[in-house]
Every structure is written in structure tokens, then in C-alpha cells.
Amino acid sequence: MNCTNSMAMCLLVLLVTTLFPYGISQAADSIQWKNEEGRWTAARAKEWYSNQKWMSGANFVPSTASNQLEMWQAETFDPATIDRELGWAASIGFNVMRVFLHDMAWKADPAGFEKRLDQYLSIADKHGIRTLLVLFDSCWNPFPKLGPQEEPMPNVHNSRWVQSPHIDIQKDPARYEELKPYLKAILTKFKDDPRVLGWDLMNEPGNGNETQGEKWPIAEKKRAHVVLVGKFFDWAREVNPSQPLTAGVWTNIGKQDDPLNKLMIERSDIITFHTYAPLEGARKAVEWLQQADRPLLCTEYMSRGSGSTFETIMPYFKEKNVAAINWGLVSGRSQTIYPWDSWKKKYTEEPKPWFHDVFRKDGTPYDEKEATLIRTLNGIVH
């Protein structure tokens, strides 16, 4: 997702990682960097990965949903569209989707939420697709609200995507335990479900979004998330699911002393990461992360405008046996065909090229050459 809709945000993250506020930072300092009991051994992770077909797929939200709440709330849950669009994904050989959940949707209706998640998993399984489930998210609007979601801002990238949990909880360590029932309920119910590929505990910890009213200094947010993500791993280990746990490295790749990267690499069963860089940047990320000696899954890539394309990146990932999960499947209410700079620059027509996404709303590929390449790499012969 890389919610760096403002390039200044990228620079801010890089500039402030050495600044340490008081309060939460003191709790983060107590973290011991070691492999906790219950973490998969490298041998177990490699054996698990060796039993998987090479994985390729997309981050998926149906085109009729602008965010996670629209995807999962009963009033807007849309199994017909999910079925149709996952069929398009399967037609080009995609066999995995990365899908975001939301704690507030579960809390409002636990039984209904779990039923809808089960229904989604059945639809995906029908199409030969397994799912990496994302439980929390640090990106975009920090003030999620239940109920009908606002209409997307015209031609603006991910204009209604929301963080999970609410920023007020993220800021308050005394409230972290409020999240435990949600995490443990979802993991407990689906911990041995073969339709679930794995558990991505939080998307892009430490990322933020000033353009949507977040007033939390990035340095402080990063320090808080060291504590928060650590708790997510602790609670998930208590459930001990049969699927692997992970949280993905997304910034400061190659920086040995980044506290969040260190936490995520040392506590994940499998290593996941994001890169929207051209091939050389993707190569550097893979080479650095290979030092962890565990399977690698790229859970976000492909932003045509920044030089990360199917043509350049996907063949390299297959060569290196790195799972390839791009951002976006079908152009829709998330509007991720528009680039990050659409928050600052007005777009009045479809961008050229599209930033993310593979299919138009009618199921035709945005670029038939791309679709042919994807089918070929996935062994689909017509």
C-alpha cells in the first residue's frame, strides 16, 4: 500500500527514525530482540514453502468497496462481485490474494463478520485461491467510522481507505488490550483452515497520513508500533495457528538498526516485504532479506508510474522463488489506478499508465501483454 501519498512523508520517515520521544519509547526500549518460543524454525518455514506452488496474486478488495469496512459490513458485503473478480484472477493463474480485515467490523458483529469471512474464503477456494489475511493496518485515514462510508473523492488514490485500529487506540498503550479479543477470535476460528495461507499481523507499521488529518509524529508512531506489533505477535503465538505469522518490512530496507524492521524480521515465521522500486531496488531488497534465511514473499509491488512493473519485477521474483503479490486487482472504488500524487495533483481522466490494478470493471485486462506475461509465468497456456 505504501501510503506515501506525499513524498514528504517518505522523507519524514527517513529523517525522524533516530528521534525518540518519551513515554511509549521507554516501553519499546524494554523489547528483547530474540526469537521467542513458538516461532517456526527456519527449517519448518522452508519445508512449508517448499510444499507451496510458486505464489502470485494481488491485494484484493472488490471493485464495489472503497475500503475494508465497505468490504466486510453486512450492508455492503458483495459475494457476487467477489466471486466474479476472483474468477478473473484465477483466469491468469493467480493463486493467492492478500485481504485486509478490520477490528471495528468484527467488534460490531463478531458472528456476522466471521460468517462473511468464511463465505469469502469458500469463494476464493472455489477458484483455487488461498488468502493471506491482514489483521491491522497503519495506512490512510486514521479515523475509521462504522456505517455507510463516504463516497470516494473523485480520481484520488485510496481516498477512503482506513487504518485499523482507530488512531486513538494506537496512541494509548492502556487500550491495546482492547484489540486482543478480535485477534484471538479470528485466529482461533481459522487457525487450521487450509484456505488461509497465513497471517499478516499489521500492514506497514509506523506509516502515517498527514493528508487525512493524522497529527502524530512519525517517530512516535514508529516507537508505539514496536510495542503494539510485539503484542500482536505475543497474542498470535498464544493461539499457535498452523499457518505462518508475519509482518512486512516496507521502509528502510537494508537498514540494520531500524527497530520495527528488526522486530518484524526476528519474529516472523516467513519474511514478507513491500517494494515499489524499479528492478534494481527490488533486487537489493531481496538480497538483503535473504540473509534472514527464510522464505520471502513480496506482498506489495507493481506501481507502473514508479518503474515497478510486471514486466520487470515478476520474472525476477519467479527466478528467485519469491512470492509476487501486486497491489490491486480490479479498477473500482479504491481508485488505485490513480497514483499517490493524486492527493496533490488533480486528475480529470484515466491516468496513463494506470498506477495499480490489472483488470477493468468488465473483466478485460488493462494491458493484454501484461496479462499474457502473467499467464505465462503462472503456467497458463491458451
matplotlib code that plots the C-alpha trace (Angstrom):
import matplotlib.pyplot as plt

x = [0.0, 2.8, 0.5, 3.2, 0.7, 3.1, 6.7, 7.4, 6.1, 8.9, 11.5, 10.0, 10.1, 13.8, 14.7, 13.0, 13.8, 16.6, 14.3, 12.9, 10.1, 9.3, 6.6, 5.9, 9.5, 10.5, 8.3, 9.8, 13.3, 12.4, 11.8, 14.3, 15.4, 15.4, 13.5, 10.6, 9.3, 6.8, 8.4, 8.8, 12.3, 13.9, 13.7, 10.0, 9.4, 11.4, 9.5, 6.2, 7.3, 8.6, 5.1, 3.5, 3.2, 5.0, 2.7, 1.4, -1.6, -2.9, -4.0, -7.8, -10.7, -13.8, -14.3, -17.6, -15.7, -13.7, -12.2, -12.2, -15.4, -17.3, -15.9, -16.9, -20.0, -23.2, -24.9, -22.2, -20.6, -20.8, -20.1, -21.3, -18.6, -16.0, -16.9, -16.7, -13.5, -11.7, -12.7, -10.8, -7.8, -7.8, -8.0, -4.5, -3.2, -3.2, -3.4, -3.2, -4.9, -3.9, -7.0, -7.4, -9.8, -10.9, -11.2, -14.2, -16.2, -15.6, -16.4, -19.7, -20.9, -18.5, -20.7, -21.7, -18.2, -16.8, -19.6, -18.8, -15.1, -15.9, -18.0, -15.2, -12.8, -15.1, -15.4, -11.7, -11.1, -13.6, -11.2, -8.1, -7.0, -5.7, -5.6, -3.1, -5.2, -4.1, -5.5, -4.5, -3.3, -1.3, -2.2, -4.5, -7.5, -6.8, -10.4, -12.4, -16.2, -18.7, -21.8, -22.1, -18.8, -18.3, -18.2, -14.7, -13.1, -13.1, -10.0, -8.0, -5.9, -7.4, -9.3, -11.5, -9.1, -9.0, -6.5, -7.1, -7.3, -8.5, -5.7, -6.9, -6.2, -2.8, -1.8, -2.8, -1.0, -3.6, -6.1, -4.0, -5.7, -9.0, -7.6, -6.8, -10.3, -10.5, -7.1, -7.5, -11.1, -10.2, -7.0, -8.7, -11.6, -9.4, -6.1, -6.2, -8.1, -6.3, -7.9, -5.8, -2.3, -1.0, -1.5, -0.1, -0.5, -0.2, 0.3, 3.2, 3.7, 4.9, 3.4, 1.1, -1.0, -0.9, -3.1, -6.0, -5.6, -3.1, -1.2, 1.0, 4.8, 6.1, 8.9, 6.5, 4.1, 7.0, 8.0, 4.5, 4.1, 7.2, 5.2, 1.9, 3.2, 5.1, 1.8, 0.2, 2.9, 2.5, -1.2, -1.0, 1.6, -0.9, -3.2, -0.4, -2.1, -0.9, -0.3, 2.7, 2.8, 4.4, 4.5, 6.1, 9.1, 8.2, 10.7, 14.4, 15.1, 18.8, 18.9, 20.2, 19.2, 15.6, 13.7, 10.5, 12.4, 14.3, 11.2, 9.3, 12.2, 13.1, 9.5, 8.0, 7.9, 8.2, 9.6, 7.3, 8.1, 7.0, 8.9, 7.6, 11.1, 12.4, 14.2, 17.5, 15.7, 13.7, 16.9, 18.6, 15.6, 15.6, 19.4, 19.2, 16.3, 17.7, 20.1, 17.2, 17.4, 13.6, 11.1, 10.4, 7.0, 6.7, 3.2, 3.1, 4.8, 3.8, 3.2, 3.7, 4.4, 7.4, 9.0, 7.8, 6.1, 5.0, 7.5, 10.5, 9.7, 7.6, 10.0, 12.8, 10.6, 9.9, 13.5, 14.4, 11.3, 9.9, 6.1, 4.7, 1.6, 1.0, -1.2, -4.7, -6.8, -9.9, -10.3, -13.0, -13.9, -10.4, -9.3, -5.8, -5.4, -4.5, -1.1, -0.2, 0.3, -3.4, -3.8, -2.0, -2.4, -5.9, -6.7, -9.6, -9.3, -7.9, -4.1, -1.6, -0.4, -2.6, -0.7, -2.1, -4.7, -4.9, -8.5, -11.1, -14.6, -15.8, -13.0, -10.8, -7.2, -5.8, -2.9, -3.2, 0.6, 0.8, -1.9, -0.2, 3.1, 1.3, -0.4, 2.9, 4.7, 1.9, 1.9, -1.5, -1.5, -4.2]
y = [0.0, 2.3, 5.2, 7.7, 9.8, 12.7, 12.3, 14.5, 11.6, 9.4, 11.9, 12.5, 8.8, 8.7, 11.8, 11.0, 7.4, 8.4, 10.7, 9.1, 10.6, 9.8, 7.7, 4.9, 4.9, 3.7, 0.6, 0.0, 0.1, -2.9, -5.2, -8.0, -8.8, -12.6, -15.4, -16.1, -19.6, -20.8, -19.1, -21.5, -22.7, -21.8, -25.4, -25.6, -22.4, -23.7, -27.0, -25.2, -23.0, -26.0, -27.5, -24.5, -23.8, -20.6, -17.9, -15.0, -12.8, -9.4, -7.4, -7.7, -5.6, -6.0, -3.1, -2.2, -1.5, 1.6, 0.3, -2.7, -1.6, -1.5, -4.9, -6.6, -4.8, -6.7, -3.9, -3.7, -7.2, -8.3, -12.0, -11.9, -9.3, -11.2, -14.4, -12.7, -10.9, -13.8, -15.8, -13.2, -13.5, -17.3, -17.0, -15.6, -18.1, -16.0, -18.4, -16.1, -12.9, -10.6, -9.3, -6.7, -7.2, -4.6, -4.8, -2.5, -4.6, -7.6, -5.9, -4.6, -8.0, -10.9, -13.7, -12.0, -10.9, -14.4, -15.8, -13.4, -14.2, -17.9, -17.1, -15.2, -18.0, -20.5, -18.4, -17.9, -21.7, -22.5, -20.5, -22.2, -19.2, -19.1, -15.9, -14.0, -12.2, -8.8, -8.1, -4.4, -1.5, 1.6, 3.4, 6.1, 7.6, 7.3, 7.9, 4.9, 5.0, 2.2, 2.5, 3.9, 5.0, 8.4, 8.3, 8.2, 11.6, 11.9, 10.4, 10.2, 7.2, 5.2, 8.2, 6.2, 3.5, 3.4, 2.5, -0.3, 0.2, 3.7, 6.2, 6.8, 3.2, 3.2, 6.2, 4.8, 1.7, 1.4, 0.5, -2.1, -5.0, -4.0, -5.5, -8.9, -10.4, -9.6, -11.0, -14.2, -14.8, -14.6, -16.7, -19.3, -19.8, -20.1, -21.3, -24.7, -23.6, -24.7, -21.8, -19.4, -19.0, -17.1, -14.1, -10.7, -9.0, -5.4, -3.6, -1.1, -0.5, 3.1, 4.5, 7.6, 10.0, 13.7, 14.5, 12.8, 14.6, 12.4, 14.7, 12.0, 12.5, 9.5, 8.9, 8.5, 6.3, 4.0, 3.7, 2.9, 0.3, -1.6, -2.2, -2.8, -5.2, -7.0, -7.6, -8.9, -11.5, -12.4, -12.9, -14.8, -17.2, -17.9, -19.2, -21.1, -21.3, -23.9, -21.1, -18.8, -15.4, -12.4, -8.6, -7.0, -4.8, -1.8, 1.0, 1.4, -1.9, -2.6, -0.6, -3.0, -0.9, 0.0, -1.2, -2.1, -4.0, -5.8, -6.8, -8.0, -9.9, -11.6, -12.5, -13.5, -17.2, -16.1, -12.8, -10.5, -7.1, -4.4, -2.7, -0.2, 0.4, -0.5, -3.8, -2.8, -1.7, -4.9, -6.9, -5.1, -5.8, -9.5, -9.8, -8.1, -10.1, -13.4, -13.1, -14.0, -17.5, -17.8, -17.9, -14.5, -13.2, -9.7, -8.7, -5.4, -4.3, -3.0, 0.7, 1.4, 5.1, 4.5, 1.8, -1.2, -3.3, -6.8, -7.0, -6.0, -7.4, -10.5, -12.6, -11.8, -12.8, -16.1, -16.7, -16.2, -18.1, -15.0, -14.9, -12.0, -10.2, -6.9, -4.1, -4.1, -6.4, -4.6, -0.9, 0.3, 2.4, 2.3, 4.2, 2.9, 3.3, 6.9, 7.5, 8.6, 12.2, 12.4, 13.7, 16.9, 16.9, 17.0, 14.2, 14.7, 11.5, 8.0, 8.2, 6.8, 4.4, 3.1, 3.2, -0.1, -2.8, -5.5, -5.6, -3.1, -3.4, -5.5, -8.1, -7.2, -6.7, -3.2, -4.4, -7.7, -8.0, -7.9, -10.5, -12.8, -12.4, -13.3, -16.3, -17.5, -17.2, -19.0, -21.8, -21.0, -22.0, -20.9]
z = [0.0, 0.9, 1.8, 0.9, -1.0, -0.1, -1.0, 2.0, 4.1, 2.8, 3.6, 7.1, 7.9, 6.9, 8.8, 12.1, 12.7, 15.1, 17.2, 20.3, 22.3, 25.9, 27.3, 24.8, 23.7, 27.2, 26.8, 23.4, 24.9, 27.0, 24.0, 23.9, 20.3, 20.3, 18.7, 21.0, 21.9, 19.3, 16.3, 13.4, 12.9, 9.6, 8.6, 9.2, 7.3, 4.3, 4.4, 4.4, 1.5, -0.5, -0.4, -2.0, -5.7, -6.6, -5.4, -7.4, -6.8, -5.8, -2.8, -3.2, -2.4, -4.6, -7.0, -5.2, -1.9, -1.2, 2.0, 4.4, 6.2, 2.9, 2.1, 5.3, 6.8, 6.1, 4.2, 1.6, 1.6, -2.1, -2.6, -6.3, -7.2, -5.1, -7.0, -10.4, -9.8, -8.2, -11.3, -13.4, -11.1, -11.5, -15.3, -15.3, -12.8, -9.6, -6.7, -3.7, -2.5, 0.3, 2.0, 4.8, 7.7, 10.2, 14.0, 14.2, 11.7, 13.9, 17.2, 15.8, 14.7, 15.6, 14.4, 11.2, 10.4, 10.9, 8.7, 5.9, 6.2, 5.9, 2.9, 1.2, 1.9, 0.3, -2.8, -3.1, -2.5, -5.3, -7.6, -6.3, -4.4, -0.8, 1.2, 3.3, 5.9, 7.2, 10.7, 11.2, 9.0, 9.7, 6.4, 5.3, 7.2, 10.9, 12.0, 10.8, 11.4, 11.1, 8.9, 5.4, 4.1, 2.3, -1.5, -2.9, -3.7, -7.5, -9.1, -5.8, -4.9, -2.0, -0.7, 1.7, 3.0, 6.8, 9.5, 11.9, 14.8, 15.3, 15.9, 19.4, 20.3, 18.6, 20.7, 24.0, 25.4, 28.1, 25.3, 23.4, 25.2, 23.6, 20.4, 21.8, 21.6, 17.9, 17.0, 19.1, 17.9, 14.2, 14.6, 16.8, 14.4, 11.3, 12.7, 11.0, 7.9, 4.7, 2.8, 4.9, 3.6, 6.6, 9.0, 8.2, 11.6, 10.6, 7.3, 7.2, 10.9, 11.5, 8.3, 8.6, 6.7, 7.3, 4.4, 6.2, 9.5, 11.3, 13.7, 15.2, 14.6, 12.6, 15.0, 17.9, 15.8, 14.9, 18.5, 19.6, 16.9, 18.1, 21.3, 19.5, 16.9, 19.5, 21.4, 18.2, 17.8, 21.5, 21.3, 18.0, 19.5, 22.2, 19.6, 17.7, 14.3, 11.8, 9.3, 9.5, 11.1, 9.5, 9.4, 6.4, 6.0, 3.9, 4.5, 5.5, 3.8, 4.3, 7.5, 10.1, 13.2, 12.3, 15.4, 13.5, 10.8, 13.4, 15.3, 12.2, 10.7, 14.0, 15.0, 11.6, 10.5, 6.9, 5.7, 3.8, 2.3, 0.0, -2.8, -5.3, -6.7, -10.1, -10.6, -9.0, -5.8, -5.7, -6.2, -3.3, -1.1, -1.9, -1.4, 1.9, 3.2, 2.0, 5.0, 7.2, 5.7, 5.4, 2.6, 1.0, 0.0, -1.6, -0.5, -2.3, -5.6, -9.1, -9.5, -13.1, -12.7, -10.4, -12.5, -10.7, -13.4, -14.1, -17.0, -14.9, -11.4, -11.7, -13.8, -11.3, -8.4, -10.0, -10.8, -7.1, -5.9, -4.2, -4.0, -6.1, -4.8, -6.5, -5.3, -6.9, -9.0, -10.5, -11.0, -8.7, -5.7, -4.2, -7.3, -7.2, -10.9, -9.9, -8.4, -4.9, -6.2, -6.9, -3.4, -4.5, -8.3, -10.0, -12.4, -14.8, -16.8, -16.6, -16.0, -18.5, -17.4, -14.7, -11.4, -9.9, -10.8, -13.5, -14.8, -15.9, -14.4, -17.3, -16.7, -19.6, -18.8, -18.6, -20.7, -22.6, -22.9, -19.1, -18.8, -21.3, -19.3, -16.0, -17.5, -19.0, -15.7, -13.9, -16.5, -18.0, -21.7, -24.1]

ax = plt.figure().add_subplot(projection="3d")
ax.plot(x, y, z, "-o")
ax.set_aspect("equal")
plt.show()
